[in-house]
Amino acid sequence: MVTSYRFDVPRLVIAAPSSGSGKTTVATGLMAAFAERGLAVSPHKAGPDYIDPGYHALATGRPGRNLDAFMCGPDLVAPLFAHGAAGCDLAVVEGVMGLYDGAAGRGELASTAQVAKLLRAPVALVVDASSQSRSVAALVHGFASFDPQVRLGGVILNKVGSDRHEVMLREALEEAGMPVLGVLRRAPQVATPSRHLGLVPVAERQSDALAAVAALAEQVRAGCDLDALMALARTAPPLSCEPWSPVFEAPGAGRSPAGGAAPHDRPVIAVAGGPAFTFSYAEHTELLQAAGAEVVTFDPLRDEALPEGTGGLVIGGGFPEVYAPELSANGALREAVSAFASAGGPVAAECAGLLYLARSLDGKPMCGVLDADARMSERLTLGYREAVAVSDSSLAAAGTRLRGHEFHRTVIEPGAGSAPAWGFTHPERRVEGFVQDGVHASYLHTHWAAEPSVARRFAEAAAARTAAVRAASAARP
């Protein structure tokens, strides 16, 4: 029987009327500014985005974590939050898109507003004030009154042009009874660079990213009332929920070979990292470790071999198209990946990993595991998906249902193998991805916290592969 758990941490949601208003600027700057005060700050991002949490982690020194009510379900939002924020002095949640924007055609599902309600957290609204004055009051009034269950605690004005502009904005918001918690002037010098899928990830610009985060902290510290924002965060009432745990036991199941292995017998699961493969959720590593695996990161741009003893291979998302020449030039690693997959080694590849396993990417040779070719496209494929596993694989049993997210400007031809990975049931019906030998490769990004059995299944496949290799080695004269 699960006991009631009261989780009490000051928390604040940073939202905006629309994308491009400055949520990431403000949220990252606040995280860094409060961390500089010596507070343990837990960073979170509403929605599936991988890039912003990298900046959050840089600002706080803690893993940036996503809270996605579509992929993980509304019931997991508070437990995942409590897991990440345990022991912290403050939690800051950056919203996604506009405050009330969520999964298309699903009402409030996966919106920042829904996350704020699930966390019982007050909201600070970041408003791009560059082209308005008194109208800001009408805008803010509409957002404050649209859903009475969303508690809008104040406004942070962004891109304010002058002292006179600030006075007009403050007067308008005073009439509306809405506190002004900060005023930020236009500051292009702290803008972070972007490209076709959003901001450039931290791993691609480490030193510049550090400087940008420091500049954001300075800007926010100078323009925002940190004491008032902390006071607002402290008004969040306790949450009654059990924190999420990566330790997973299926009903009626015993311990798996991976989970029960002695430390020296744990399977090594190699996870692609470095600048080309930056998309990952912290919970995936935690789930694999809880299932008994040793997780080792490698960089396909630099490392010429897989980590010693690799029993499973995870290649997540990122920007391989940007690094196609460098990835192609590392022929030794491409051959090692191909040999591992050809020998039946378990491989879980998402999006960028799918492209890396292809025969070619923009004409550059890749690993050749899949009989398919990938290239950049003008079309952005973006959106939530409901999927069911079509084929048994090292990652998922046929019939396993997951919700995921697509986000890419590439295409792969063919789009599915003879044994597809997923069948999409919403918003359109189609099959996608490849299952062959131990490989599961797809464009679909998934969050394993929603279905921990996939991590356990993959760890078990890695353990079986490791045991088979050791047995074969021991049998040789």
URJO-V884351 format. One record per backbone hydrogen bond with DSSP energy under -0.5 kcal/mol. CO is the residue of the C=O (numbers start at 1). NH is the residue of the N-H. Records with the same first field share a line. If there is no record, write none. Layout:
# URJO-V884351
CO->NH / NH
This chain:
# URJO-V884351
5->7 / 241
6->8
7->9 / 239
10->91
11->122
12->93
13->15 / 124
14->95
15->126
16->99
18->21
22->26
23->27
24->28
25->29
26->30
27->31
28->32
29->33
30->34
31->35
32->36
33->37
34->37 / 39
35->38
39->41
40->89 / 90
41->43
42->92
43->65
44->94
45->67
50->54
51->54 / 55
52->55 / 56
53->57
54->58
55->59
56->60
57->61
65->45
67->47 / 69
68->72
73->76 / 77
74->77 / 78
75->79
76->80
77->81
78->82
79->83 / 244
80->84
81->85
82->86
85->88
90->42
91->12
92->44 / 94
93->14
94->46
98->101 / 112
99->113
101->112
103->106
106->109
108->111
109->103
111->115
112->116
113->117
114->118
115->119
116->121
117->120
120->237
122->13
123->125 / 153 / 154
124->15 / 126
125->127 / 156
126->17
127->129 / 158
129->132
133->136
134->137 / 138
135->139
136->140
137->141
138->142
139->143
140->144
141->145
142->146
143->147
147->150
149->151
150->152
151->123 / 153
154->125
155->157 / 181 / 182
156->127
157->184
158->129
160->186
162->166
163->167
164->168
165->169
166->170
167->171
168->172
169->173
170->174
171->175
172->176
173->178
174->177
177->179
179->155 / 181
181->225
182->157
184->160
187->190
188->191
193->200
195->198
198->195
201->204
202->205
205->209
206->210
207->211
208->212
209->213
210->214
211->215
212->216
213->217
214->218
215->219
216->220
217->221
218->222
219->223
220->224
223->183
224->226
225->229
226->230
227->231
228->232
229->233
230->234
232->235
233->11 / 236
239->7 / 241
241->243
246->248
250->253
256->260
258->261
262->265 / 266
263->266
267->269 / 294
268->270 / 311 / 312
269->296
270->272 / 314
271->298
273->300
274->277
276->319
278->280
279->317
281->284 / 285
282->286
283->287
284->288
285->289
286->290
287->291
288->293
289->292
293->295
294->269 / 296
296->271
298->273 / 300
299->302 / 303
307->310
309->268
311->346
312->270
313->348
314->272 / 316
315->350
316->353
317->279
319->322 / 323
321->324
323->327
324->328
325->329
326->330
329->331
330->334
331->335
332->336
333->337
334->338
335->339
336->340
337->341
338->342
339->343
340->345
341->344 / 438
346->313
347->349 / 440
348->315
349->442
350->352 / 353
351->355
352->356
353->357
354->358
355->358
356->367
357->369 / 370
358->368
359->366
360->374
361->364
364->361
370->372
372->359 / 360
373->413
374->362
375->411
379->381
380->382
381->408
383->406
385->387 / 404
386->425 / 426
387->402
388->423
389->399
396->393
397->400
400->389
402->387
403->447
404->385
405->445
406->383
408->381
409->377
411->375
413->373
415->433
418->420
419->435
421->390 / 391
422->424 / 432
423->388
424->430
426->386
428->430
430->424
432->421 / 422
433->417
434->441
436->439
438->347
439->436
440->349
441->434
442->351
445->405
446->448
447->450
448->451
449->452
451->454
452->455 / 456
453->457
454->458
455->459
456->460
457->461
458->462
459->463
460->464
461->465
462->466
463->467
464->468
465->469
466->470
467->471
468->472
469->473
470->474
471->475
472->476
473->476
